[in-house]
C-alpha cells in the first residue's frame, strides 16, 4: 500500500472519529436540556389546574390556592424593566456601532462586557443600596431597576453586533444622497437590522423573567394581590424559591407548576424570535 493511501485512510479515520465525538457531545448537551424539560413537565403537569392561574395562595399548610398574584407581579416587574432597560441598551448599542472614535467606545464596550459576566445577585445588592434603602422599603420598582440593569449589557452588545453586520454600502449610499447621519441610522441601519434587534430584546426578556436572586433583595415577595409597584410585589421566580423550601407537598406541586409555566414562557419567546427571524429572512 502506497504512502498516499495510508495518509488518506488515516485522515478519513480521523475525520470520522472527530465527527463522532462532536455528535456525542452535541447529543449530551441536548440530552441534559431534554431531561430537565421532561422532569419539569412530568412534575408540573400533575399540578396544573385552572385555579392555579386565578386564585391567590391559600393559608400556609392548607390545600388549594394558586399563583395568580405571582403571574401578575412578574408581568409588572418585567414590563417595567423592559420600559427602560431595552431602550437604553439599544441606544448604547447604536452608540458603540456608529461612533467613529474607538477611544470613546472602548470603555463603554469594556463596561458592557464586564456587566454581562457579573452574577445577578450583585445587581440585587446594588439595587437594594440604590433604590430600596432610599425608598424606605421593598418594591416592584426596585426589582424592575435590578432586572433592567441585567438586560442593559445584553441588549447593548447584541445591538452592536447586529448593526455591525449591516453593509457599509447602505450607509454610504444614504449619506451620498445628503441624508444626515442620524437619519441614516434611524431610517436605513435600524430597519435593516430590525430582526436581530428584536432577537436581542426578546432574549433579554427571557433572561429577566428567569431571575430570582435580584428580586430577593428588591421586591421581597407578597402573598396578596398587588398591582402597586411601590409596594412589595410577588414574582413567579420568588414564589418557586419560597414554595420549594417550605415543608408542604401542595406548595411543592405549585412550585413545579410555576416552573413549567416559566419554562413554557421562555420556550415561546425563543420560538417567536426564531419564527420572526425566519419570516424576515
N, C-alpha and C positions, 0 to 999 in steps of 0.2 A: 504494500500500500504506500502510495506516494505521500510526501510530507504535506502537500497541499490538501489532500483528502483528510489527513489526520487533523489538520488545523480546522478545516471546515466542520468536521464532526465534533471537535471539541467546542467550537463556537456555537454549534447548534445545540449541544447538550447544555452548555452554559445558559443559552437563551431560554431553553425550556425550563431549566431549574429556576432561573430568576423570575420568569413569568408565573411559575407555580408558587413560589414564595410570596410574590406580590398578591396573587389571588387569595392565598390563605390569609395573608394579613388583612386584605380587604374584607373577607368574609368574617374574620374575627371581630374587626371593628364594627361591621354592620350587625353581627350577631349579638354583641353587647347591647346595642340600642334596641334590637328586636326583643331580646329577653326582658329588658326594662319595660318596654311598651306592653308586652304580654302580661307581665306581673301587675302593672298598674291597671290594665284593662280588666283582668280577671277579678282583682280585688275591688276595683271601683264600680264595675257593673253590678256587683251584688248589693251596693248601697244606693244606686241611682233610683230615685223616685221623684214624682212631681213636687212633693212638699219640700224637697231639698232646695229647690230654687225659689220657693215662695214664702217659706216660714223663717222666723227668727230662731235662734238657739233656744232649746228647752233648758230648764234648770239643771244644774250640774248633777249628773247621776240619773236623770230621768230620760227615758227613751223618747225618740222622735226629735222634732226640730229640724232646722235647715240652715243654710248658709247664704240666704238672700242678702243679708247685711254685708257679708264679705264680698259678694259679687259686685254689689253697688259701690262699695268702698274702693275696690280695685279699679273699677271703671273711672271713678272720680280722680283717684290719685294718679293713675297712668295718663288719663286725659290731660290733667293739669301739667304733668311733666312734659307731655308732648307739646303743649302750647308754647313752652319757652325753650325746652332743650333742643327740639328738632330745628326750629328756625335759626337759633344761634349757631347750631352745628353746621347747618347749610351755609350760613354766612361765613363762618370760619373756613369751611372747605373751599368756598369760592375765592376767599382771600388767599389761601395757600396756593391754589392752582393758577390764579390770574395775576397775582402781584409779581412784577418783574424783578424785584430785588431779593435775592436769596438770603441776604444778611438779615432782612426783616422777617422772612417766612421761616427761616431755620429754627429760631427759638420757639415759635408757635407750634411748628411741627414736632419738635422735640417734646414740648409740654403735652401735646396730644398723645404722643406715643407713651409717655410716662403714665398719664392718666388712664390709658387703656389697660395697663397692667397693674394698677392699684387695686387691692382687694376691696370688695364692695362694702365691707364693714367699716373701712376707713372713711368712706363717703358718709356713712351713717353717723359716725362720731363727729365728722366735720359739720354736717347739717345740725346735729344736736347743739354744737357750740354756737353756730352762726344763727340758727333760727329758733330752736326750742328754748334755749336759755333766754333769748331776748323777747320771745313772745310770752314767756312765763308758763309754758305748758306744751304738751304734745299736740300735734295737729296733722291733718292731711296735707296742709301746705308744706310743712317741714318734710314729709315723705316725698311730695312732688318735687321739692328742691333737690333732695338727695338723688332721686331717680333721674332727674334732668341732668345733673352733673355726670351721672354714669353714661347717659346717652350722648352727651356732648362730644366726647372724643371719637366715639364710634361713628357718628354721623359726619363729623368733620373729616376724618381720614377717608371714609368711604366716598364722600363727595369729592374730595381732592383727586382720588384715584380715578373716579369715573370721568371727571371733567378733563383730566389729562389725556383720556382716550379719544376725546373729540378732535378730529383732524384740524391742524392749524390752518389749513387752507380755507376752512369755513370762516374762521376769524379774520383772516387776511382779506377774503372777498368782501366781507361786511365792512371792514374798515376802509377798503379801497373805494367803496360806494359813498364814503363820507359819513357813515353811521358812527356815532360816539361809542367809545369803548364800553361804557356801562350799558348802552342799549344793545350792543352786540352780545354781551354776556346774558342779558335778560331775554332777548328775542331769538338768539341763534344758539348759543352754547347750552344754556339750561334746557330748552326744549329738546335738543338733540340727545342730551344725556338724561332725560326725564325718567326713563325706565330704571337706570342704575341708581338715581337719587331716591326713587320710591323704594327700591330694594333695600338700600341702606337705612332708610327711615323705618321700614317695617321690621327689619332685623333689630333695630334699636328698641322698638316697641316690644318685641318678643323678649328681649333681654330685660327690659324694665318690668314686664309682667311676671317674670320668674324670680325676682329678687326678694329676699327675706331679711337679711342682716340689716340693711339700712333702715327698714321700717321698724325694727325693734327699738331703735334709738330715736325714732322720729314720730311715728304715728301711734305707737303703743298698742293699739287694738281697741275694739269696742264690741260688746255683745248685744248692742241695741241698734235699732235703725237710725242712721245718722247721715244726713246729706250736707252738713255744715263742715266745710274744710278747715275751719279754725278750731275744731274740737278733735279729740282722739277718734280715729277712724279705723274701721276694720279693713282687712285685705285678705285675699284668698291665701296668699303665702303665709301670712301670720297665723291665719286660722289653722292651716295644715300643721304648722310648727307647734302651736299650742295644743291642738287635739291629739297630736302624736305622742306628747309627753304626759298626757293625763291618763290615769289608770281606768278608763271606761271604754268598753268594747264598742258601744254605739258611736262614741266620738272618733274612735279609730276608723270605723267604717265611713264616717262622714269625711274624715281626712283623706281616705283613699278615693272617695267620690270627687272631692275637690281637686285632688291630684290629677284624676282622669280628665276633669273639666279643663284644668290648666294645660295639661298636655295636649288636649284637643284644640285649645285656642292657639297654642304655638304652632301646631301642625297646620291649622287652617291658614294662619298668617304666612307660613312658608310656602304652602301650596298656592295661595293667592299671589305671592310675589313671583313664583315661577310661571304661573299662567299669564300674569301681566307682562312679564318679560318675553314670553313666547309669542303672545299676541302682538306686542310691539314690534318684535323682530319680523 
